[in-house]
Amino acid sequence: MRILVFDPFHGAAGDMITAALIACGADQERVITAMRAIVPDPTVEIVDRAGIRAVKVNTHATMEHRTFTEVEKRLDAAALQVPEDARAMARRVFLRLNAAEEMVHGKHVHFHEVGADDAVADVIGACTALSSLGVDGVTVLPIALGSGTATGSHGRFPVPAPATVAILTGSGLSTLHGGDDSELCTPTGAALLAEFTTMAPANLGANTILTSGYGAGSRNPEHTPNVLRAMVVETFDAVAAMPRDIVDILETNVDDVNGEVIGEALARFMAAGARDASATPILMKKGRPGYLVTVIVQPALSATFARLMARELGTLGIRCIPAIHRFTADRTFTEVDVVISGHKKHLPVKCGWMDGIVYTCKPEFDAARSIAEELGVPVRDVLSAAQIAAEMMTSEKKHRKVPGGK
Protein backbone atom coordinates (compact mmCIF):
# COMPACT_ATOMS: atom_id res chain seq x y z
CA MET A 1 0.00 0.00 0.00
CA ARG A 2 1.20 3.53 -0.82
CA ILE A 3 0.77 5.84 2.15
CA LEU A 4 1.39 9.60 2.23
CA VAL A 5 3.15 10.77 5.39
CA PHE A 6 3.15 14.44 6.45
CA ASP A 7 5.89 15.50 8.87
CA PRO A 8 4.88 19.01 10.07
CA PHE A 9 7.69 19.31 12.64
CA HIS A 10 8.11 22.95 11.59
CA GLY A 11 4.38 23.52 11.15
CA ALA A 12 1.97 23.59 8.24
CA ALA A 13 0.07 26.13 6.14
CA GLY A 14 -2.05 25.74 3.03
CA ASP A 15 0.66 26.82 0.58
CA MET A 16 3.24 24.59 2.30
CA ILE A 17 0.97 21.54 1.97
CA THR A 18 0.36 22.17 -1.74
CA ALA A 19 4.08 22.71 -2.33
CA ALA A 20 5.11 19.60 -0.36
CA LEU A 21 2.73 17.44 -2.39
CA ILE A 22 4.15 18.81 -5.66
CA ALA A 23 7.67 18.14 -4.38
CA CYS A 24 6.56 14.61 -3.50
CA GLY A 25 5.37 13.85 -7.02
CA ALA A 26 1.89 15.36 -7.45
CA ASP A 27 0.95 16.51 -10.96
CA GLN A 28 2.17 20.14 -10.96
CA GLU A 29 0.43 21.09 -14.21
CA ARG A 30 -2.87 19.71 -12.96
CA VAL A 31 -2.47 21.57 -9.65
CA ILE A 32 -1.66 24.91 -11.30
CA THR A 33 -4.60 24.51 -13.70
CA ALA A 34 -6.91 23.97 -10.73
CA MET A 35 -5.53 26.98 -8.85
CA ARG A 36 -6.03 29.17 -11.94
CA ALA A 37 -9.76 28.72 -11.43
CA ILE A 38 -9.32 31.03 -8.42
CA VAL A 39 -6.22 33.16 -9.09
CA PRO A 40 -4.93 34.19 -12.54
CA ASP A 41 -1.21 33.57 -12.21
CA PRO A 42 -0.05 31.02 -9.61
CA THR A 43 3.65 30.11 -9.83
CA VAL A 44 5.97 27.42 -8.52
CA GLU A 45 9.65 27.96 -7.74
CA ILE A 46 12.53 26.26 -5.93
CA VAL A 47 13.78 28.12 -2.84
CA ASP A 48 16.30 27.57 -0.06
CA ARG A 49 15.16 27.34 3.55
CA ALA A 50 18.10 27.07 5.98
CA GLY A 51 20.00 24.90 3.52
CA ILE A 52 17.05 22.74 2.39
CA ARG A 53 15.81 22.93 -1.21
CA ALA A 54 12.06 23.23 -1.17
CA VAL A 55 9.15 23.95 -3.51
CA LYS A 56 7.40 27.30 -3.00
CA VAL A 57 3.89 27.98 -4.37
CA ASN A 58 2.82 31.60 -4.85
CA THR A 59 -0.78 32.58 -5.56
CA HIS A 60 -0.06 36.31 -6.13
CA ALA A 61 -3.61 36.95 -4.89
CA THR A 62 -4.96 40.16 -3.42
CA MET A 63 -6.66 40.05 -0.03
CA GLU A 64 -10.44 39.89 -0.33
CA HIS A 65 -12.71 38.59 2.42
CA ARG A 66 -15.55 36.26 1.46
CA THR A 67 -18.50 34.58 3.12
CA PHE A 68 -18.79 30.81 3.24
CA THR A 69 -21.55 31.00 0.61
CA GLU A 70 -19.25 33.01 -1.67
CA VAL A 71 -16.47 30.47 -1.19
CA GLU A 72 -18.89 27.70 -2.16
CA LYS A 73 -19.80 29.61 -5.31
CA ARG A 74 -16.10 29.93 -6.15
CA LEU A 75 -15.74 26.16 -5.78
CA ASP A 76 -18.80 25.52 -7.96
CA ALA A 77 -17.47 27.87 -10.63
CA ALA A 78 -14.21 25.89 -10.71
CA ALA A 79 -15.96 22.68 -11.86
CA LEU A 80 -14.30 22.62 -15.29
CA GLN A 81 -10.75 23.00 -13.96
CA VAL A 82 -10.92 21.06 -10.69
CA PRO A 83 -11.65 17.29 -10.42
CA GLU A 84 -14.92 16.48 -8.66
CA ASP A 85 -13.24 14.55 -5.83
CA ALA A 86 -10.88 17.46 -5.17
CA ARG A 87 -13.76 19.98 -5.14
CA ALA A 88 -15.75 17.81 -2.72
CA MET A 89 -12.72 17.55 -0.47
CA ALA A 90 -12.11 21.32 -0.64
CA ARG A 91 -15.74 21.93 0.33
CA ARG A 92 -15.30 19.73 3.42
CA VAL A 93 -12.14 21.65 4.34
CA PHE A 94 -14.08 24.92 4.29
CA LEU A 95 -16.91 23.33 6.28
CA ARG A 96 -14.30 22.56 8.96
CA LEU A 97 -13.01 26.13 8.79
CA ASN A 98 -16.53 27.57 8.97
CA ALA A 99 -17.44 25.41 11.97
CA ALA A 100 -14.24 26.49 13.75
CA GLU A 101 -14.84 30.17 13.03
CA GLU A 102 -18.38 29.95 14.39
CA MET A 103 -17.18 28.05 17.45
CA VAL A 104 -14.69 30.82 18.22
CA HIS A 105 -16.51 33.97 17.07
CA GLY A 106 -20.16 32.93 16.96
CA LYS A 107 -22.23 33.46 13.82
CA HIS A 108 -20.03 35.53 11.53
CA VAL A 109 -20.37 37.19 8.14
CA HIS A 110 -16.93 36.85 6.59
CA PHE A 111 -14.20 34.23 6.68
CA HIS A 112 -11.45 36.88 6.84
CA GLU A 113 -8.01 35.35 6.07
CA VAL A 114 -9.25 31.83 5.26
CA GLY A 115 -11.83 33.18 2.82
CA ALA A 116 -9.34 35.18 0.75
CA ASP A 117 -8.47 34.06 -2.77
CA ASP A 118 -5.00 32.85 -1.77
CA ALA A 119 -6.48 30.54 0.88
CA VAL A 120 -9.15 29.22 -1.53
CA ALA A 121 -6.49 28.62 -4.18
CA ASP A 122 -4.22 26.88 -1.65
CA VAL A 123 -7.03 24.56 -0.53
CA ILE A 124 -8.01 23.68 -4.11
CA GLY A 125 -4.35 23.19 -5.01
CA ALA A 126 -3.71 20.90 -2.04
CA CYS A 127 -6.83 18.80 -2.66
CA THR A 128 -6.03 18.47 -6.37
CA ALA A 129 -2.43 17.54 -5.57
CA LEU A 130 -3.52 14.82 -3.14
CA SER A 131 -6.00 13.48 -5.69
CA SER A 132 -3.29 13.29 -8.35
CA LEU A 133 -0.93 11.33 -6.10
CA GLY A 134 -3.38 8.43 -5.91
CA VAL A 135 -2.19 7.17 -2.51
CA ASP A 136 -4.07 4.57 -0.49
CA GLY A 137 -3.99 6.46 2.81
CA VAL A 138 -2.61 9.48 4.65
CA THR A 139 -1.03 9.81 8.09
CA VAL A 140 0.20 12.92 9.90
CA LEU A 141 3.06 13.01 12.39
CA PRO A 142 2.84 15.44 15.38
CA ILE A 143 2.14 19.02 14.27
CA ALA A 144 4.30 21.85 15.62
CA LEU A 145 2.01 24.72 16.65
CA GLY A 146 4.46 27.46 17.65
CA SER A 147 4.05 29.95 20.50
CA GLY A 148 3.71 33.64 21.29
CA THR A 149 1.14 35.85 19.58
CA ALA A 150 0.17 36.78 16.03
CA THR A 151 -2.02 39.44 14.39
CA GLY A 152 -5.09 38.83 12.25
CA SER A 153 -8.36 40.49 11.26
CA HIS A 154 -9.66 40.19 14.84
CA GLY A 155 -6.51 41.74 16.34
CA ARG A 156 -3.74 40.01 18.27
CA PHE A 157 -4.36 36.42 19.30
CA PRO A 158 -2.41 33.73 21.13
CA VAL A 159 -0.59 31.04 19.13
CA PRO A 160 -1.94 28.58 18.19
CA ALA A 161 -4.89 30.58 16.86
CA PRO A 162 -8.26 29.78 18.47
CA ALA A 163 -9.60 28.54 15.12
CA THR A 164 -6.61 26.20 14.76
CA VAL A 165 -7.28 24.77 18.22
CA ALA A 166 -10.97 24.34 17.38
CA ILE A 167 -10.16 22.43 14.18
CA LEU A 168 -7.62 20.14 15.85
CA THR A 169 -9.91 19.42 18.81
CA GLY A 170 -11.31 15.94 18.35
CA SER A 171 -9.39 15.40 15.10
CA GLY A 172 -7.15 12.72 16.59
CA LEU A 173 -4.05 14.54 15.33
CA SER A 174 -1.08 14.89 17.69
CA THR A 175 0.45 18.31 18.35
CA LEU A 176 3.65 19.83 19.73
CA HIS A 177 3.47 23.19 21.51
CA GLY A 178 6.34 25.63 21.15
CA GLY A 179 9.24 25.17 18.76
CA ASP A 180 9.24 28.78 17.55
CA ASP A 181 7.99 32.16 18.70
CA SER A 182 5.49 32.44 15.86
CA GLU A 183 2.45 30.75 14.32
CA LEU A 184 3.62 27.50 12.74
CA CYS A 185 0.28 25.83 11.96
CA THR A 186 -2.46 27.99 10.42
CA PRO A 187 -6.20 27.23 10.50
CA THR A 188 -6.09 26.35 6.80
CA GLY A 189 -3.16 24.01 7.35
CA ALA A 190 -4.91 22.35 10.29
CA ALA A 191 -8.15 21.90 8.31
CA LEU A 192 -6.33 20.33 5.36
CA LEU A 193 -4.37 17.88 7.52
CA ALA A 194 -7.50 16.98 9.52
CA GLU A 195 -9.39 16.32 6.28
CA PHE A 196 -6.59 14.36 4.63
CA THR A 197 -5.66 12.00 7.46
CA THR A 198 -7.04 8.44 7.31
CA MET A 199 -4.86 6.57 9.79
CA ALA A 200 -2.79 7.09 12.93
CA PRO A 201 1.02 7.06 12.59
CA ALA A 202 1.12 4.10 14.97
CA ASN A 203 -0.66 1.99 12.33
CA LEU A 204 1.90 2.75 9.64
CA GLY A 205 4.25 -0.13 10.47
CA ALA A 206 7.50 -0.86 8.64
CA ASN A 207 7.73 0.85 5.27
CA THR A 208 9.98 1.87 2.40
CA ILE A 209 10.24 5.53 1.37
CA LEU A 210 9.39 5.89 -2.33
CA THR A 211 9.48 9.69 -2.75
CA SER A 212 9.93 12.71 -0.50
CA GLY A 213 9.83 16.48 -0.81
CA TYR A 214 9.65 19.75 1.07
CA GLY A 215 7.14 22.59 0.82
CA ALA A 216 8.38 26.03 1.82
CA GLY A 217 6.53 28.66 3.81
CA SER A 218 6.80 32.40 3.22
CA ARG A 219 9.10 33.10 6.16
CA ASN A 220 12.82 32.38 5.84
CA PRO A 221 14.43 32.39 9.30
CA GLU A 222 18.20 31.97 9.29
CA HIS A 223 18.61 28.86 11.43
CA THR A 224 15.24 27.09 11.20
CA PRO A 225 13.99 25.55 7.94
CA ASN A 226 10.44 26.79 7.46
CA VAL A 227 9.38 23.69 5.52
CA LEU A 228 6.84 20.89 5.60
CA ARG A 229 8.14 17.44 4.66
CA ALA A 230 5.98 14.90 2.83
CA MET A 231 6.85 11.31 1.96
CA VAL A 232 5.15 8.56 0.00
CA VAL A 233 5.98 5.19 1.54
CA GLU A 234 5.23 1.59 0.65
CA THR A 235 3.69 -0.48 3.42
CA PHE A 236 1.91 -3.78 3.67
CA ASP A 237 0.14 -3.05 6.95
CA ALA A 238 -3.17 -4.93 7.17
CA VAL A 239 -5.11 -2.01 8.61
CA ALA A 240 -3.90 0.40 5.94
CA ALA A 241 -4.80 -2.13 3.26
CA MET A 242 -8.53 -2.03 3.97
CA PRO A 243 -10.68 0.06 1.62
CA ARG A 244 -12.16 3.24 3.09
CA ASP A 245 -14.73 5.88 2.42
CA ILE A 246 -15.80 9.10 4.13
CA VAL A 247 -18.97 9.67 6.13
CA ASP A 248 -20.43 12.23 8.52
CA ILE A 249 -21.98 11.10 11.80
CA LEU A 250 -25.10 12.99 12.91
CA GLU A 251 -26.47 12.44 16.40
CA THR A 252 -28.96 13.90 18.87
CA ASN A 253 -30.37 13.03 22.30
CA VAL A 254 -34.15 12.77 22.71
CA ASP A 255 -36.21 12.06 25.83
CA ASP A 256 -39.71 13.05 24.75
CA VAL A 257 -40.26 10.75 21.75
CA ASN A 258 -41.75 7.26 22.04
CA GLY A 259 -40.29 4.11 20.51
CA GLU A 260 -42.79 3.89 17.66
CA VAL A 261 -41.91 7.38 16.43
CA ILE A 262 -38.19 6.66 16.69
CA GLY A 263 -38.60 3.39 14.80
CA GLU A 264 -40.50 5.14 12.02
CA ALA A 265 -37.89 7.92 11.92
CA LEU A 266 -35.07 5.40 11.53
CA ALA A 267 -36.95 3.78 8.65
CA ARG A 268 -37.38 7.17 6.95
CA PHE A 269 -33.70 8.01 7.40
CA MET A 270 -32.71 4.76 5.68
CA ALA A 271 -35.26 5.29 2.91
CA ALA A 272 -33.81 8.77 2.32
CA GLY A 273 -30.34 7.35 1.70
CA ALA A 274 -28.59 7.12 5.08
CA ARG A 275 -25.74 4.61 5.29
CA ASP A 276 -27.00 3.54 8.72
CA ALA A 277 -29.37 4.72 11.46
CA SER A 278 -29.72 3.55 15.05
CA ALA A 279 -31.11 4.49 18.47
CA THR A 280 -29.31 3.64 21.72
CA PRO A 281 -31.01 3.82 25.15
CA ILE A 282 -29.23 6.33 27.43
CA LEU A 283 -29.76 7.93 30.83
CA MET A 284 -30.04 11.70 30.49
CA LYS A 285 -29.91 14.57 32.98
CA LYS A 286 -32.10 14.35 36.09
CA GLY A 287 -32.27 10.59 35.59
CA ARG A 288 -34.58 10.80 32.58
CA PRO A 289 -34.45 7.83 30.16
CA GLY A 290 -33.85 8.76 26.54
CA TYR A 291 -32.26 7.71 23.26
CA LEU A 292 -29.13 8.65 21.36
CA VAL A 293 -30.20 8.70 17.71
CA THR A 294 -27.27 8.27 15.31
CA VAL A 295 -27.38 8.63 11.52
CA ILE A 296 -24.42 7.98 9.20
CA VAL A 297 -24.53 9.81 5.87
CA GLN A 298 -22.37 10.99 3.00
CA PRO A 299 -20.88 14.43 3.81
CA ALA A 300 -22.79 16.13 1.00
CA LEU A 301 -26.10 15.04 2.60
CA SER A 302 -25.37 16.19 6.17
CA ALA A 303 -27.39 19.40 6.07
CA THR A 304 -30.38 17.67 4.45
CA PHE A 305 -30.38 14.89 7.04
CA ALA A 306 -29.96 17.31 9.95
CA ARG A 307 -33.19 19.02 8.85
CA LEU A 308 -34.90 15.65 8.40
CA MET A 309 -33.83 14.53 11.89
CA ALA A 310 -35.09 17.78 13.41
CA ARG A 311 -38.50 17.42 11.71
CA GLU A 312 -38.98 13.73 12.52
CA LEU A 313 -37.78 13.86 16.13
CA GLY A 314 -38.64 17.42 17.12
CA THR A 315 -35.13 17.98 18.43
CA LEU A 316 -33.60 21.45 18.55
CA GLY A 317 -30.00 20.51 17.85
CA ILE A 318 -28.08 17.98 15.75
CA ARG A 319 -24.41 17.28 16.42
CA CYS A 320 -22.26 16.60 13.36
CA ILE A 321 -18.96 14.74 13.52
CA PRO A 322 -17.63 15.62 10.05
CA ALA A 323 -15.63 13.58 7.55
CA ILE A 324 -15.02 10.38 9.48
CA HIS A 325 -12.90 7.91 7.55
CA ARG A 326 -14.32 4.43 7.94
CA PHE A 327 -12.69 1.23 6.80
CA THR A 328 -15.02 -0.97 4.79
CA ALA A 329 -14.90 -4.39 3.24
CA ASP A 330 -15.52 -4.81 -0.47
CA ARG A 331 -18.99 -6.12 -1.06
CA THR A 332 -20.88 -7.73 -3.94
CA PHE A 333 -24.45 -8.94 -4.44
CA THR A 334 -25.44 -12.30 -5.82
CA GLU A 335 -28.49 -14.59 -5.78
CA VAL A 336 -28.98 -18.01 -4.23
CA ASP A 337 -31.67 -20.57 -4.95
CA VAL A 338 -33.77 -21.69 -1.97
CA VAL A 339 -36.58 -24.22 -1.75
CA ILE A 340 -39.32 -23.22 0.72
CA SER A 341 -42.40 -25.46 1.16
CA GLY A 342 -41.71 -27.03 -2.21
CA HIS A 343 -41.32 -23.68 -3.99
CA LYS A 344 -38.02 -22.66 -5.59
CA LYS A 345 -37.17 -18.99 -5.08
CA HIS A 346 -34.26 -16.67 -5.87
CA LEU A 347 -33.04 -14.54 -2.98
CA PRO A 348 -30.37 -11.80 -3.09
CA VAL A 349 -27.37 -12.13 -0.78
CA LYS A 350 -24.73 -9.54 0.15
CA CYS A 351 -21.17 -10.90 0.34
CA GLY A 352 -18.23 -9.28 2.14
CA TRP A 353 -14.72 -9.73 0.67
CA MET A 354 -11.29 -9.31 2.19
CA ASP A 355 -7.95 -10.19 0.55
CA GLY A 356 -9.86 -11.71 -2.37
CA ILE A 357 -11.86 -14.11 -0.17
CA VAL A 358 -15.55 -14.12 0.76
CA TYR A 359 -15.61 -14.03 4.56
CA THR A 360 -19.29 -13.31 5.23
CA CYS A 361 -22.66 -13.56 3.47
CA LYS A 362 -25.99 -12.15 4.57
CA PRO A 363 -29.39 -12.66 2.90
CA GLU A 364 -31.35 -9.48 2.18
CA PHE A 365 -34.11 -9.26 4.80
CA ASP A 366 -36.71 -7.37 2.73
CA ALA A 367 -36.58 -9.99 -0.04
CA ALA A 368 -36.82 -12.81 2.52
CA ARG A 369 -39.83 -11.12 4.14
CA SER A 370 -41.61 -10.83 0.78
CA ILE A 371 -41.08 -14.54 0.08
CA ALA A 372 -42.27 -15.45 3.59
CA GLU A 373 -45.44 -13.39 3.15
CA GLU A 374 -46.09 -14.90 -0.28
CA LEU A 375 -45.73 -18.48 0.95
CA GLY A 376 -47.21 -17.98 4.42
CA VAL A 377 -44.12 -19.21 6.28
CA PRO A 378 -42.00 -17.66 9.06
CA VAL A 379 -39.38 -15.27 7.74
CA ARG A 380 -36.74 -17.01 9.87
CA ASP A 381 -37.24 -20.19 7.81
CA VAL A 382 -36.51 -18.28 4.60
CA LEU A 383 -33.45 -16.59 6.12
CA SER A 384 -32.13 -19.90 7.43
CA ALA A 385 -32.48 -21.61 4.06
CA ALA A 386 -30.84 -18.67 2.30
CA GLN A 387 -27.96 -18.60 4.80
CA ILE A 388 -27.24 -22.29 4.23
CA ALA A 389 -27.28 -21.79 0.44
CA ALA A 390 -25.00 -18.76 0.76
CA GLU A 391 -22.49 -20.65 2.92
CA MET A 392 -22.38 -23.48 0.38
CA MET A 393 -21.75 -20.93 -2.38
CA THR A 394 -19.04 -19.28 -0.28
CA SER A 395 -17.18 -22.54 0.24
CA GLU A 396 -17.14 -23.10 -3.51
CA LYS A 397 -15.84 -19.58 -4.26
CA LYS A 398 -13.55 -19.25 -1.27
CA HIS A 399 -10.42 -18.46 -3.21
CA ARG A 400 -11.91 -16.44 -6.06
CA LYS A 401 -11.06 -12.78 -6.48
CA VAL A 402 -13.60 -9.98 -6.13
CA PRO A 403 -15.11 -9.07 -9.50
CA GLY A 404 -13.24 -6.10 -10.92
CA GLY A 405 -9.86 -7.33 -9.66
CA LYS A 406 -10.26 -6.33 -6.00
PyMOL commands that set and color helices and strands:
alter all, ss='L'
color gray80, all
select helices_A, chain A and resi 14-23+28-35+68-77+84-105+112-115+117-133+162-168+187-196+201-203+259-271+285-287+299-313+365-375+379-396
alter helices_A, ss='H'
color red, helices_A
select strands_A, chain A and resi 2-7+43-49+52-58+137-140+143-146+149-152+155-158+175-177+207-216+227-235+244-254+276-283+289-297+319-327+330-340+343-354+357-363
alter strands_A, ss='S'
color yellow, strands_A
deselect
rebuild
show_as cartoon
